[in-house]
Amino acid sequence: MNKIFPFLNWLPLAKKSWKDDLIAGITGTIIVIPQAVAFAMIAGMPPIYGFYTAMLTPVIAAIFGSSYHLVSGPTTTSSIVLYAIVSKYVHADTEIEAFVSLAILLSFMAGVMKLFMGIARMGKLVNFVSNSVIIGFSAGAGVLIAFKQLKHIFGIKVPQGSTFYHIIEYIIVHIKETNWYAFGVAAATLAIALIIRKIKKVSRLYMLVAMVLGSLFAVWLSKYTGTIETVGEIPSNLPPFRMPAFNFENMQSLTTGALILATLGLVEAAAISRSIALHTHQRLNTNQEFVSQGISNVVSSFFSCYTSSGSFTRSSINYQSGAKTPMSAIFSAIGLMLVVLLFAKYAAFLPKPAMGGIILLVGYNLIDFEHIKQIIKSSRRELIVFGATFLGTLFLDLEQALIIGIFISFFFYMERTSKPNIASLALNKEGRLINNIRDADALECSNLKIVRIDGSLYFGSIEKIADFFNSGYEQNKIQHVLIVADGINFIDLGAAEWFTNEVIKWQKNRGGIYITDLKLISQDVLRKGGFIDKMGEDIFYKNKKTAIYEIHKKIDTPCKVKAFKECHNSILND
């Protein structure tokens, strides 16, 4: 039952942490109000649909998800991608009903695909995304989130959908148009948040208190100026039940778009939950996260909600506000429902500059300076992965940045695994086999070359291993080679076929290739594929001592360098 209903795992914890979750939930409620409006507009949808999505999807995702801090709902990425897909078929400005109908159908289809990926346990694919990608994406998103609040902080009307560098350019050009009242509200809210965060007894309330005091300051300033922008009118409706408009032709047209939307949504949710887990050390179940995102999208599409995913801003605020369990996301959704039903008239006066000041701090907190320093000091490759993802997040679409980071990370992974370490072993004075480069006095038998391979044998590593055998041993006329294979984790079909041919070739033209200490899992393909029958069972040994003893029985030339006691018992000493 705990696997089917993950909330059974954290519900007992919520009994103790509900106060922390409630505070985080209230903070999330305040933050999501302007976001719901903004994201709906980005998606080409009426503002009410942003509220519907922000009310329902966080609850479902919290119940079925594995992350304790991920908050789902409308996001920038999902909204932009949805608009790009649906606008190919319907224009939002002239055919709003048809646009909304297709958008909800697309959301349903994307949810089904997410659910299928989760059930098919495809979440493991996310494990190939390195932490450097997550840190770079998180830092880039933090900078983006912060800079996108500058229009509210300075009170300058930056064009909708402006990129990172266009925002900077536009604000520099129009800096004379700064609304100093709005700037004062944002600066005061930010200063209050920073001060309260340093006071231990009330530090967990810093965002909530700063929002309240910043809003009161804005109300006071409004007596002298009417230029401080607020959230504006909020509709007082709950999500109505409505079946998506299922149409085969429309579904056929939207299939590719739904797959793109589903994939990007899952990568985004996984990236966000992993970036927070770096700090909380929570063990995540990515497959369960896929399932939760799928269920939330499918169910919510029957209640007039459009596509959702994990939100970087709200998840970060949720964590930084002291949330302990997913109950905070449920509290936030319930709070939004109450605001819409009971306090919509008052919530409409929330100042956007105050929210901008808080979100600016949230964006800064997303930049993990400690891990970035480690990356810079420890690995040039990881620095390239981090840098590419970070810059891609700033100057490209979020999904393109993630794809670039993942591709470069995977390329470096393949490069490392395609070059397994191959060490020649020699016998030292203590009678132990060690890497011969560590001890110049260690002896190698002149008739038996012993090597250790550290790395897996698969299609990517065959070339290096083949070059090692062909170039090195052809020149030295080595007849017998013993491979110490305890460092080989697996052997794929291509490597098994190459290795079998190499063994047979040596058996015909030279002495032989032998293996010792091969793991059972590495023997699996060799045995099931019939390769062991072709090579012969007698080339496999359980340990090095037995292998060296048995191989020396097959040697018919003198051991010029006598490393082992078996060398002294060779036939040439008789």
Secondary structure, 3 states (H helix, E strand, C coil): CCCCCCHHHHHHHHHHHHHHHHHHHHHHHHHHHHHHHHHHHHCCCCHHHHHHHHHHHHHHHHHHCCCCCCCEECCHHHHHHHHHHHCCCCCCCCCHHHHHHHHHHHHHHHHHHHHHHHHCCHHHHHHHCCHHHHHHHHHHHHHHHHHCCHHHHHCCCCCCCCCHHHHHHHHHHCHHHCCHHHHHHHHHHHHHHHHHHCCHHHHHHHHHHHHHHHHHHHHHHCCCCCCCCECCCCCCCCCCCECCCCCHHHHHHHHHHHHHHHHHHHHHHHHHHHHHHHHHCCCCCHHHHHHHHHHHHHHHCCECCCCCEECHHHHHHHHHCCCCCCHHHHHHHHHHHHHHHHCHHHHCCCEHHHHHHHHHHHHHHCCCHHHHHHHHHHCHHHHHHHHHHHHHHHHCCHHHHHHHHHHHHHHHHHHHHCCCEEEEEEECCCCCEEEHHHCCCCECCCCEEEEEEECCECCCCHHHHHHHHHHHHHHHCCCEEEEECCCCCCECHHHHHHHHHHHHHHHHHCCEEEEECCCHHHHHHHHHCCHHHHHCHHHEECCHHHHHHHHHHHCCCCCCCCCCHHHHCCHHHC
